[in-house]
Amino acid sequence: MAVKKIVEIGHRVLKLENKPITDFKSPSLRRLLRDLNDTMESVDLIGIAAPQIGNNSQVFLTHPRKTNARKLAKSDILRFYINPKIIYTSKETSLIYEGCGCVPKSTIFGPVVRPKEIEVEAYDAGGNKFRLRCDGLLARVIQHEYDHLQGIEFLERVTDNRKIISWNFYKKDIRNSKEQKEASLITKVEYKQIPTT
C-alpha cells in the first residue's frame, strides 16, 4: 500500500502543466495508478487526480460510493482515466455542493453548477481507449478531477462565495438534502471501448 500525502490548495504543483502519458506499460504509470487508488481509498475520497499527490500527469480516478461525505442511492465502479478529454457537455446543469481532498481535512464545501451530463474520452489502466457518457455524481466527479488537470480548483467554480460552508453545516444541512441527493443520482452510465488503429 502506498498512501501519499495530498497536496494542499495553494501549492504551486496544482497549477503546473500536466503532461500526457506516452508509455502505458511503464512501471512508473503502474505505481502512479496504485498510489492514487490507495490514497483515494485511505482518505475516503470519490475521486483523485495525479496533481493532488504531486505528480503532474494527465491521470485521474473516480469511484463514487458511500463515504463519510456522500450518501448515494447508486454507486459506480472504480475507473481510471488516462489522457482524458471531455468531448460533450449538456446544456442542462445541476448544482451540487463540492468539497476537495486538497482542502485540509475536507473542511470546506461550496455550491458548484456544472453540466448535468457529460461524455469523456480517455484510456483505461490497460491502455484501452474508451468513451463514457454519464450523469449525476459520476459526471460531477469526472468534471471536478478533469479541472485538476487544467489547474482549476473547485473553489474557483463556486457560484456564490457567501454560501461556502464548513463540514459541520454541510453534514447537517446539505449532505442528506433532497436537492443534493437528486442532483447526485446516477441514472446514466454508457461505456464503450474505442478500437485503436
PATOR-593159 format. One record per residue (C-alpha): residue in three letters; chain; x, y, z. Coordinates in Angstrom, 3 decimals. Layout:
PATOR-593159
NODE  aa ch       xx       yy       zz
NODE ALA  A        X        Y        Z
...
END
This chain:
PATOR-593159
NODE  aa ch       xx       yy       zz
NODE MET  A    0.000    0.000    0.000
NODE ALA  A    1.363    3.440   -0.956
NODE VAL  A   -0.738    6.197    0.559
NODE LYS  A    0.610    9.600   -0.443
NODE LYS  A    0.161   12.941    1.249
NODE ILE  A   -2.406   15.056   -0.584
NODE VAL  A   -1.154   18.448   -1.708
NODE GLU  A   -2.998   21.325   -0.049
NODE ILE  A   -4.740   24.059   -2.005
NODE GLY  A   -2.346   26.900   -2.759
NODE HIS  A    0.612   24.628   -3.584
NODE ARG  A    2.212   25.540   -6.921
NODE VAL  A    2.100   21.915   -8.186
NODE LEU  A   -1.671   22.235   -8.561
NODE LYS  A   -1.192   24.961  -11.186
NODE LEU  A    1.589   23.373  -13.250
NODE GLU  A    1.069   21.836  -16.694
NODE ASN  A    0.070   18.177  -16.565
NODE LYS  A    1.716   16.047  -19.232
NODE PRO  A    0.092   13.232  -21.215
NODE ILE  A    1.103    9.627  -20.662
NODE THR  A    3.048    8.187  -23.609
NODE ASP  A    4.021    4.750  -22.261
NODE PHE  A    1.008    2.794  -20.992
NODE LYS  A    3.170   -0.138  -19.862
NODE SER  A    5.706    1.800  -17.808
NODE PRO  A    6.310    0.764  -14.173
NODE SER  A    6.001    4.429  -13.166
NODE LEU  A    2.419    4.557  -14.514
NODE ARG  A    1.530    1.307  -12.680
NODE ARG  A    2.947    2.811   -9.497
NODE LEU  A    1.053    6.093  -10.012
NODE LEU  A   -2.287    4.308  -10.535
NODE ARG  A   -1.709    2.185   -7.432
NODE ASP  A   -0.705    5.220   -5.347
NODE LEU  A   -3.752    7.181   -6.499
NODE ASN  A   -6.117    4.335   -5.669
NODE ASP  A   -4.538    3.633   -2.284
NODE THR  A   -4.616    7.325   -1.371
NODE MET  A   -8.205    7.859   -2.560
NODE GLU  A   -9.467    4.881   -0.561
NODE SER  A   -7.440    5.776    2.534
NODE VAL  A   -8.628    9.399    2.617
NODE ASP  A  -12.254    8.421    1.802
NODE LEU  A  -12.496   10.384   -1.466
NODE ILE  A  -14.673    9.571   -4.503
NODE GLY  A  -12.100   10.844   -7.000
NODE ILE  A   -8.472   11.878   -7.168
NODE ALA  A   -6.165   13.402   -9.776
NODE ALA  A   -2.418   12.912  -10.147
NODE PRO  A   -1.515   16.555   -9.291
NODE GLN  A   -3.167   16.065   -5.909
NODE ILE  A   -0.320   13.757   -4.925
NODE GLY  A    2.316   15.947   -6.567
NODE ASN  A    2.512   14.163   -9.931
NODE ASN  A    1.892   16.361  -12.974
NODE SER  A    0.466   13.691  -15.284
NODE GLN  A   -2.880   13.593  -17.101
NODE VAL  A   -4.399   10.884  -14.935
NODE PHE  A   -7.322   10.688  -12.541
NODE LEU  A   -9.553    8.079  -10.897
NODE THR  A  -13.215    8.033   -9.910
NODE HIS  A  -15.114    5.809   -7.501
NODE PRO  A  -18.477    7.313   -6.459
NODE ARG  A  -19.658    5.308   -3.471
NODE LYS  A  -20.833    5.778    0.090
NODE THR  A  -18.294    7.786    2.082
NODE ASN  A  -18.363    9.948    5.181
NODE ALA  A  -19.297   12.950    2.988
NODE ARG  A  -21.611   11.226    0.464
NODE LYS  A  -24.681    9.012    0.817
NODE LEU  A  -25.503    7.566   -2.604
NODE ALA  A  -28.506    5.615   -3.833
NODE LYS  A  -26.330    4.178   -6.614
NODE SER  A  -22.558    3.730   -6.619
NODE ASP  A  -20.175    3.220   -9.529
NODE ILE  A  -17.128    1.057  -10.053
NODE LEU  A  -13.516    2.208   -9.750
NODE ARG  A  -12.484    3.798  -13.069
NODE PHE  A   -9.130    5.018  -14.410
NODE TYR  A   -8.817    7.921  -16.876
NODE ILE  A   -5.525    8.476  -18.674
NODE ASN  A   -5.105   11.443  -21.078
NODE PRO  A   -8.809   12.315  -20.702
NODE LYS  A  -10.804   14.762  -22.824
NODE ILE  A  -14.359   15.848  -22.131
NODE ILE  A  -15.970   15.767  -25.578
NODE TYR  A  -19.589   16.603  -24.694
NODE THR  A  -21.369   18.630  -22.016
NODE SER  A  -25.139   19.035  -21.752
NODE LYS  A  -26.809   22.425  -21.705
NODE GLU  A  -28.797   21.261  -18.691
NODE THR  A  -26.918   21.924  -15.457
NODE SER  A  -27.155   20.887  -11.830
NODE LEU  A  -25.942   22.356   -8.554
NODE ILE  A  -24.074   20.156   -6.100
NODE TYR  A  -22.076   21.148   -3.029
NODE GLU  A  -18.500   20.022   -3.631
NODE GLY  A  -15.526   19.507   -1.387
NODE CYS  A  -11.947   18.507   -2.166
NODE GLY  A   -9.146   16.492   -0.643
NODE CYS  A   -6.807   19.454   -1.243
NODE VAL  A   -8.722   21.424    1.388
NODE PRO  A   -7.227   20.235    4.684
NODE LYS  A   -9.452   17.514    6.171
NODE SER  A  -12.139   18.400    3.554
NODE THR  A  -13.491   21.090    5.884
NODE ILE  A  -14.969   23.429    3.238
NODE PHE  A  -17.856   22.821    0.830
NODE GLY  A  -19.398   25.130   -1.737
NODE PRO  A  -22.137   25.161   -4.396
NODE VAL  A  -20.889   24.483   -7.918
NODE VAL  A  -23.018   24.491  -11.072
NODE ARG  A  -21.802   22.127  -13.796
NODE PRO  A  -23.290   20.366  -16.839
NODE LYS  A  -25.595   17.568  -15.683
NODE GLU  A  -24.436   15.087  -18.325
NODE ILE  A  -21.047   14.665  -19.979
NODE GLU  A  -19.089   12.386  -22.254
NODE VAL  A  -15.406   11.748  -21.644
NODE GLU  A  -12.847   10.010  -23.835
NODE ALA  A   -9.772    8.512  -22.203
NODE TYR  A   -7.568    5.439  -21.840
NODE ASP  A   -8.045    2.909  -19.056
NODE ALA  A   -5.379    1.254  -16.899
NODE GLY  A   -4.699   -1.292  -19.645
NODE GLY  A   -4.160    1.364  -22.317
NODE ASN  A   -7.557    0.723  -23.946
NODE LYS  A   -9.348    3.779  -25.348
NODE PHE  A  -12.945    4.279  -24.201
NODE ARG  A  -15.820    6.723  -24.102
NODE LEU  A  -18.079    7.162  -21.105
NODE ARG  A  -21.345    9.127  -21.125
NODE CYS  A  -22.842    9.687  -17.707
NODE ASP  A  -24.725   11.962  -15.338
NODE GLY  A  -25.196   12.555  -11.625
NODE LEU  A  -22.285   12.347   -9.224
NODE LEU  A  -20.193   10.340  -11.687
NODE ALA  A  -20.341   13.190  -14.225
NODE ARG  A  -19.671   15.625  -11.404
NODE VAL  A  -16.549   13.921  -10.073
NODE ILE  A  -15.169   13.475  -13.604
NODE GLN  A  -15.511   17.229  -14.191
NODE HIS  A  -14.004   18.027  -10.794
NODE GLU  A  -10.960   15.814  -11.396
NODE TYR  A  -10.633   16.958  -15.015
NODE ASP  A  -10.461   20.521  -13.668
NODE HIS  A   -7.457   19.480  -11.554
NODE LEU  A   -5.669   18.537  -14.791
NODE GLN  A   -6.388   22.062  -16.090
NODE GLY  A   -5.065   23.670  -12.883
NODE ILE  A   -8.537   24.664  -11.654
NODE GLU  A   -9.685   24.194   -8.055
NODE PHE  A  -13.357   23.748   -7.200
NODE LEU  A  -13.415   26.966   -5.168
NODE GLU  A  -12.831   28.840   -8.436
NODE ARG  A  -16.130   27.348   -9.672
NODE VAL  A  -18.247   28.214   -6.612
NODE THR  A  -21.310   30.158   -7.761
NODE ASP  A  -21.772   32.218   -4.585
NODE ASN  A  -18.931   32.627   -2.086
NODE ARG  A  -21.445   33.630    0.583
NODE LYS  A  -22.716   30.024    0.517
NODE ILE  A  -19.362   28.355    1.271
NODE ILE  A  -19.878   26.278    4.398
NODE SER  A  -17.968   24.173    6.898
NODE TRP  A  -18.073   20.387    7.155
NODE ASN  A  -20.442   20.619   10.137
NODE PHE  A  -23.017   22.692    8.232
NODE TYR  A  -22.614   20.522    5.133
NODE LYS  A  -23.226   17.383    7.211
NODE LYS  A  -26.221   18.922    8.980
NODE ASP  A  -27.974   20.824    6.175
NODE ILE  A  -26.751   19.644    2.767
NODE ARG  A  -25.443   16.066    2.719
NODE ASN  A  -28.857   14.415    3.091
NODE SER  A  -30.955   17.148    1.493
NODE LYS  A  -33.432   16.222   -1.248
NODE GLU  A  -31.749   18.620   -3.707
NODE GLN  A  -28.251   17.194   -3.149
NODE LYS  A  -29.474   13.599   -3.430
NODE GLU  A  -31.461   14.252   -6.617
NODE ALA  A  -28.597   16.096   -8.327
NODE SER  A  -26.160   13.333   -7.313
NODE LEU  A  -28.277   10.416   -8.556
NODE ILE  A  -26.502    8.429  -11.269
NODE THR  A  -29.065    7.380  -13.883
NODE LYS  A  -26.875    7.055  -16.974
NODE VAL  A  -23.601    5.165  -17.397
NODE GLU  A  -22.876    4.320  -21.046
NODE TYR  A  -19.415    2.849  -21.563
NODE LYS  A  -17.861    1.689  -24.812
NODE GLN  A  -14.353    0.773  -25.870
NODE ILE  A  -12.967    2.540  -28.937
NODE PRO  A  -10.861    0.437  -31.304
NODE THR  A   -7.457    1.995  -31.959
NODE THR  A   -5.865    1.752  -35.389
END
